[in-house]
Amino acid sequence: MNSSLKITHAYQPNPMKFCGVSIPSPMSNSLETMNIVEPTPIQKAAIGPLTTGLSAILHAETGSGKTLTYLLPLLKRLYFRYVFYY
């Protein structure tokens, strides 16, 4: 383990929920900074199942939030691996 590595955001017991999925405060702060506070229809439909590990092919128009839909569960998983591993 790198001794100079510092975690600036620790897991908080009451994280924000987005599409019914708890997300860490650093991620929720980033979403709020980008003014993303309400999920789009594609996000409502897919983030929950993707968070459980299911695979999906999403089809929606450009600008509907598909990229965030795929990335939010992935980033959440990576965040918790990083925080609890180091």
Secondary structure by P-SEA (a helix, b strand, c coil): ccccccccccccccccccccccccaaaaaaaaaaccccccccccccaaaaaabbbbbbbbcccccaaaaacaaaaaaaaaaaaaac
